[in-house]
Amino acid sequence: MRDFTERNINQLKFAKTMRHAGVSIERFREYIGTVLEDDDRTIPARKALLLEQAEEMRERINQIQAAHDHLLYKIDHYENHMRQVENRLE
């Protein structure tokens, strides 16, 4: 059995968070590569990568929110709108 250190666990949590954020494996490797260089000169590149990912995530959140709002509108107006639309599909 392998014993994990707190650092290992934190690294796994970070990797999981990055995957949930939609960061590709390639981008994650790029980020980790700059971290492992242990060079403060890579900090701007690291921050830029994280900012880019955050902006992409914000776009996805906005798209999901718009779709969610649209579905809620359809539910709220189901009886006087959606049923008529569904009848045309039959």
Phi and psi in degrees as a GROMACS rama.xvg file:
@    title "Ramachandran Plot"
@    xaxis  label "Phi"
@    yaxis  label "Psi"
@TYPE xy
-96.7877  135.474  ARG-2
-94.4201  130.291  ASP-3
-101.57  136.536  PHE-4
-83.7783  167.857  THR-5
-60.6958  -36.3085  GLU-6
-63.3482  -42.757  ARG-7
-58.8655  -44.4922  ASN-8
-64.3727  -42.9876  ILE-9
-63.1933  -37.9755  ASN-10
-64.4203  -42.7403  GLN-11
-64.6112  -41.3201  LEU-12
-62.2725  -42.2071  LYS-13
-63.3122  -44.2164  PHE-14
-60.7184  -41.9845  ALA-15
-64.2226  -42.549  LYS-16
-61.6975  -43.4165  THR-17
-63.6426  -38.8745  MET-18
-65.7369  -41.1918  ARG-19
-63.0582  -29.1929  HIS-20
-78.1625  -5.23977  ALA-21
87.2498  13.9342  GLY-22
-71.7355  128.615  VAL-23
-70.5624  161.104  SER-24
-59.1187  -41.4058  ILE-25
-62.1176  -46.0508  GLU-26
-66.869  -36.2104  ARG-27
-64.7855  -43.7649  PHE-28
-61.8329  -41.0669  ARG-29
-59.2572  -46.6941  GLU-30
-62.1745  -50.8804  TYR-31
-60.9731  -37.5395  ILE-32
-58.2313  -42.2655  GLY-33
-70.5055  -34.3153  THR-34
-63.9862  -44.7985  VAL-35
-68.8764  -19.5907  LEU-36
-64.567  -24.0994  GLU-37
53.3128  47.396  ASP-38
-127.551  117.819  ASP-39
-60.1573  -19.1988  ASP-40
-67.9252  -16.5249  ARG-41
-88.2722  -4.06685  THR-42
-58.6115  -45.0664  ILE-43
-58.3736  -38.9016  PRO-44
-66.7921  -40.3599  ALA-45
-62.9861  -47.3025  ARG-46
-63.3979  -39.2223  LYS-47
-62.9015  -42.161  ALA-48
-63.0277  -45.5703  LEU-49
-64.2074  -40.4345  LEU-50
-63.3645  -43.5056  LEU-51
-59.5855  -44.9071  GLU-52
-64.7689  -39.4873  GLN-53
-64.0513  -39.4025  ALA-54
-66.2834  -41.6533  GLU-55
-63.5978  -39.7148  GLU-56
-65.0293  -40.9882  MET-57
-59.2827  -40.9115  ARG-58
-61.788  -44.397  GLU-59
-64.342  -40.3703  ARG-60
-61.6456  -43.6351  ILE-61
-62.5276  -40.2311  ASN-62
-65.3825  -43.158  GLN-63
-65.6645  -41.338  ILE-64
-62.4948  -42.2161  GLN-65
-62.7477  -42.5926  ALA-66
-65.1992  -41.1392  ALA-67
-62.353  -46.4302  HIS-68
-60.872  -40.1877  ASP-69
-64.4228  -43.0395  HIS-70
-63.2326  -42.1482  LEU-71
-63.1139  -38.4907  LEU-72
-61.2097  -46.4295  TYR-73
-61.3634  -40.4262  LYS-74
-64.2904  -45.7289  ILE-75
-63.0652  -28.6278  ASP-76
-112.851  25.388  HIS-77
-59.6227  -50.909  TYR-78
-61.8618  -38.7664  GLU-79
-100.648  1.50031  ASN-80
-135.011  -57.66  HIS-81
-64.1445  -38.7045  MET-82
-60.5944  -39.2545  ARG-83
-65.3604  -40.8608  GLN-84
-64.1054  -43.4765  VAL-85
-63.2013  -37.8859  GLU-86
-60.5951  -32.8404  ASN-87
-74.4538  -17.6943  ARG-88
-82.1737  -20.2444  LEU-89
